[in-house]
Amino acid sequence: MFNLLNSASDDQTAIGACIMTLIGASIFVMASFHLGPAGQKRRSSEQLKTNLNAQPQIHIESAKAQDRAA
């Protein structure tokens, strides 16, 4: 790795540094979104949807259904 840096030209080193900076900034932005208020709000709304879908649904039979069964 260090041998590659010694043999690279100044332009190649600058491009590599820019790419590494963009990758680092992307990781930082993703981490701050997931740990910040927006990520917490999204996570809590997803948990609420999951909890609502997981609750058993109670069906109440109507009088018409009972008449047909008789």
C-alpha positions as CSV (number, residue, x, y, z in Angstrom):
1,M,0.0,0.0,0.0
2,F,2.7,2.5,1.0
3,N,4.8,1.5,-2.1
4,L,1.7,2.4,-4.2
5,L,1.6,5.8,-2.6
6,N,5.3,6.4,-3.3
7,S,5.0,5.4,-7.0
8,A,1.8,7.5,-7.6
9,S,1.9,10.9,-9.2
10,D,0.7,14.0,-7.4
11,D,-2.5,13.9,-9.5
12,Q,-3.2,10.3,-8.6
13,T,-2.6,10.9,-4.9
14,A,-4.9,13.9,-5.0
15,I,-7.7,11.9,-6.7
16,G,-7.2,9.1,-4.2
17,A,-7.4,11.5,-1.3
18,C,-10.6,13.1,-2.7
19,I,-12.2,9.6,-3.1
20,M,-11.3,8.7,0.4
21,T,-12.7,12.0,1.7
22,L,-16.0,11.4,-0.1
23,I,-16.3,7.9,1.4
24,G,-15.5,9.2,4.8
25,A,-18.0,12.1,4.5
26,S,-20.7,9.7,3.3
27,I,-20.1,7.4,6.3
28,F,-20.3,10.4,8.6
29,V,-23.6,11.7,7.0
30,M,-25.2,8.2,7.2
31,A,-24.2,7.8,10.8
32,S,-25.4,11.2,11.9
33,F,-28.8,10.6,10.1
34,H,-29.3,7.3,11.8
35,L,-28.3,8.6,15.2
36,G,-30.0,12.0,14.9
37,P,-33.6,13.1,15.4
38,A,-34.7,12.2,11.8
39,G,-33.4,8.7,12.1
40,Q,-35.0,8.2,15.5
41,K,-38.3,9.5,14.2
42,R,-38.2,7.2,11.3
43,R,-37.3,4.2,13.5
44,S,-40.1,4.9,15.9
45,S,-42.7,5.3,13.1
46,E,-41.5,2.0,11.6
47,Q,-41.9,0.3,15.0
48,L,-45.4,1.7,15.4
49,K,-46.4,0.4,12.0
50,T,-44.9,-3.0,12.9
51,N,-46.8,-3.1,16.2
52,L,-50.1,-2.1,14.6
53,N,-49.7,-4.9,12.0
54,A,-48.7,-7.4,14.6
55,Q,-51.8,-6.9,16.8
56,P,-54.5,-9.5,16.2
57,Q,-57.6,-8.3,14.5
58,I,-60.9,-8.9,16.2
59,H,-63.8,-9.6,13.9
60,I,-67.3,-9.1,15.2
61,E,-69.9,-11.1,13.3
62,S,-73.0,-9.2,12.3
63,A,-76.6,-10.3,12.7
64,K,-76.8,-11.0,8.9
65,A,-74.0,-13.5,9.1
66,Q,-75.9,-15.3,12.0
67,D,-79.1,-15.4,10.0
68,R,-77.4,-17.1,7.0
69,A,-75.8,-19.6,9.3
70,A,-79.2,-20.6,10.7
